[in-house]
Amino acid sequence: MRILIVEDDADIRTLIAFHIKAMGAEAIEAENGQKALSAIGSGGVDLAILDIMLPGISGIEILRRIRAEGPDRELPVIVASALNSENDIISALEEGADDYITKPFSPKILIARVKSLLRRSPSKAAGRVVSTPHGVSLDTGKRKCFVSGEEIPLTATEFDILLSLISADGCVRRRTEIIEEIKGDDYPVTERSIDVQIAALRKKLGSAGSHIATVWGIGYRYAEE
């Protein structure tokens, strides 16, 4: 397992690397955006921990490039940043971050987030296929989404939200229920972040996205009809 740490503060980078190695993974360090993109382009990175305020290429721009069409677009990314406003968090999620943790943070919490996201990242593990009458199918083993046979790239969080809604058999899922189910009840991102992820899902799914219905004041449901 190879974890990329993109952080310009040497002390923080070394601290994160220490805990990554302690969990039995290889830590790859990059102090700026150019080195980060080079490491990702070389292949073999399983997850990235990404700061936003970097010299040269910003963390947001790195996210955009990762999520653009290419072999690394499904790379799990955790943003670890001192930017802690709701708008900063929402912006990172809109660009495709799977998780967001604010500085200062507990290394133990960061590692827990890393392990959680790795468990949800694409793999060749056996799983099941969940399908809808509208041509949407989710392979839970390979963690891939298809619409009418065409693969639709989703982030790990988007995949889990869609699976949660489809698996509810038409029942309404509250925003808090979605957050607790896919992240745990200690996830710090506000309910508004779920709205951002839902908007991204609808856009990626195209016409099939219209079946994700908003239940005003409550949450969302996947409408079979």
ABEGO torsion letter per residue (X at the ends): XBBBBBBABAAAAAAAAAAAAAAGBBBBBBABAAAAAAAAAAEGBABBBBBABBBEBBAAAAAAAAABBEAAAABBBBBBBABABAAAAAAAAAAGBABBBBOBBBAAAAAAAAAAAAAABBBABBBBBBBBAAGBBBBAAAGBBBBGGBBBBBBAAAAAAAAAAAAAGGBBBBAAAAAAAAAEAABABBAAAAAAAAAAAAAAAEAAAAABBBBBGAEBBBBAX
